[in-house]
Amino acid sequence: MNATPIGMSGHPGSPVPAGLLRPDLWVADVVYRPLRTELLEQARAAGCRTLDGGGMVVFQAAHAFRLFTGLTPDTDRMLAHLSDLVAA
């Protein structure tokens, strides 16, 4: 699990040496800009299951929206919109 700024735009690289990655690992990176970090690319190449920071950015935004407005956002719609934006 990477929860450091390493891998973010302006902080390139990976916090984990690629040689430590193996197929039985599950690798998560909460970085969301970019979603495709060096760590996740190396983990996928090593056969690991991966999770990018897209969910974190959506649920962080949804929580902030709820705090600021008192309204409950549609997180499924937000996730779908993020998916469309990333695909474009």
N, C-alpha and C positions, 0 to 999 in steps of 0.2 A: 504494500500500500504506500503510494507516494502522496504525501500531503505537504510537500515542500514546494518552493517556487521553481525548483530545477525542472526544466522541460517547458516552462512558460515562455512566451515570446519575450525576448530580452534576457532569458536565462537558459540558454540551450544546454543540451546534454541529458544524461540519464543519471539518477542517483544510485543505480544498481549496475554493477559490471555485467555485461551481457553473458559472460561465462557462468554466472550463478543461476541463470534462468534455465529451467527444464520443464518438460511437458506436464509434469504432475502439479505445477504451481498455478495459482490463480493470482493474477496481477491487476491491481486497480490503481488508477491515477486520477486524482481529483482535479488536475489541471484541465481547464476547458478552453484555453486559447494558446495553442491549438488543441483540438481534440485528439489529433493523431500525434502523440508525443514520441520521442525517440524511445523511451522506455516501453511504451505499448507496441511500437513497431518491432523492437527487439524481442519482446515477449511473444508476440504473434509468430515471429519467425522461429522461435524456439518451441512452438507448439503449446504455449500456455493459454489458458482461458483468460480473457481480459475484460476490463470494464473501464470506459473512459469517463471523463468529468462532465459529460452532458447532463446526466441526472442531477448532479450536484448543482450545476448552474441553474437548472430549471426549478428545483425545489428550494434553493436559496432565494431565488427571485419570487417564487410563490409565497414563501414565508414573509418576505419583506412586504409584498403587496397586501397580504392579509393584515399585517401589523399597521401599515399606513392607511388602509382604506376600511378595514373591518369586513371586507368582502372575501369570499372564498373563491380563488381562481380555479379554472379548469386545467389541472395539471396534465391531463391526457392531451388536451388540445395544445398546451404549451410544448409538450414533448414532441408531438407531431409537427408542430411549426419548426422547432429546432431541427428535427430530422430533415424537413424540406429545405431549410436554410443551409444545412451542411451539404446536402446533395447538390445544391445549385452551384 
